[in-house]
Amino acid sequence: MSSTPSTLAGETTASTSYKARIITEHIQRCLKDHRHAGRTEPLMVALQGPQGSGKTTVSTALLSLLAAEPHGLRVAAFSLDDLYLPHAGLVAVRDSNPQNRLLAGRGLPGTHDVALGYQIFSDLRMINSEADKPRIVRLPIFDKSLFAGEGDRSSQTVAVPGPVDVVLFEGWSVGFCPLDDMELQDRYTRAAAVQVGGGGGSSRPAFLSHTLADLKTVNSLLRNTAEQLWGFFTVFIQLELANLSQIYHWRLEQEHAMMLRNGGIGMTDDQVKNFVDRYLPGYELWMEGIKTGTFSERWKGRGLSLVYGPAREVLEVRHF
């Protein structure tokens, strides 16, 4: 089922307010059903969007809209980025996989503290369980400025007091599901055969830039993340691209804008391309699991996809 809701005065389909309003209406419907079923725990909402899609901007606007009247909801929000391993853990992952470029820095499955995530989501799910003894859950903060940009977990945390109506968790790979090992091998072999046969043209998959063994390693690490974390969520929001190549353009836009603000400090265009290259296999291999993977049944009928065009305008709104 798909549609494109009308804009309000002063809005375009690229407006953050337009996107936040569509998502808020979806969350409100799901929350109404959640409460009608007698559920007292927070509604657990996952939000996925690629680099450059503006998911953090949309999430911030969404929080304000949900908290404001007439909704007046209490929302706890944090990012997959804040679940990165401490710096020492990231170094250990890198050193344990010296040939695997996918694990050379933070970002891909295997660089997050899954055990911490499981504990936090367990605590958030129970935060409303004792009305007479309000609970407090502390959310981690990852400081990307430390260790010359490699980052480290901050000593600071965000205190979330109960009760909570909605938990919003956003990240570039939230909801990604691993492939069966044989399916991964088959897809890799078939894609490589197309290239050898001269049928690939300019559409060579990014995952072919990595060995099958390295992809299997990350696939296994993703399996652990998915099994431990995705089962907490019953509502899913996806900021979906009509064309994955748009990620490069958006990430370049972001970098150029940042450099204008800070006097030219940032990555070169080639460095930005290399940065995005490391993430692209995730989109190619595992993103489809949001709608077809093992855990997609958890949010079936409560999934919302905003399909973006090149200017981040909403081309279509789909329910899944």
KAVENHU-V945688 format. One record per backbone hydrogen bond with DSSP energy under -1.0 kcal/mol. NH is the residue of the N-H (numbers start at 0). CO is the residue of the C=O. Records with the same first field share a line. If there is no record, write none. Layout:
# KAVENHU-V945688
NH->CO  CO
This chain:
# KAVENHU-V945688
2->316
10->7
14->11
18->14
19->15
20->16
21->17
22->18
23->19
24->20
25->21
26->22
27->23
28->24
29->25
30->26
31->27
32->28
33->29
34->30
35->31
36->32
37->34
38->33
42->164
44->166
45->234
46->168
47->236
52->49
57->53
58->54
59->55
60->56
61->57
62->58
63->59
64->60
65->61
66->62
67->63
70->67
71->67
72->65
75->165
77->167
79->169
81->78
82->79
83->80
84->110
89->85
90->86
91->87
92->88
93->89
94->90
95->91
99->96
100->98
102->99
103->100
110->107
112->82
113->111
116->112
117->113
118->114
119->115
120->116
121->117
122->118
123->119
124->120
125->121
126->123
128->125
132->129
136->159
138->157
142->151
145->142
149->146
150->145
151->142
153->140
157->138
159->136
161->134
164->73
165->73
166->42
167->75
168->44
169->77
170->46
175->172
176->285
183->179
184->180
185->181
186->182
187->183
188->184
189->185
190->186
191->187
192->188
193->189
194->190
195->191
196->192
197->194
198->193
202->199
207->204
208->205
209->206
214->210
215->211
216->212
217->213
218->214
219->215
220->216
221->217
222->218
223->219
224->220
225->221
226->222
227->223
228->224
229->225
231->228
232->229
233->43
234->43
235->301
236->45
237->303
238->47
239->305
241->307
245->242
246->243
249->245
250->246
251->247
252->248
253->249
254->250
255->251
256->252
257->253
258->254
259->255
260->256
261->257
263->258
271->267
272->268
273->269
274->270
275->271
276->272
277->273
278->275
279->275
281->278
283->279
284->280
285->281
288->285
289->286
290->287
291->287
292->288
295->292
297->294
301->298
303->235
304->317
305->237
306->315
307->239
308->312
311->308
313->12
314->306
315->306
316->2
317->304
318->0
319->302
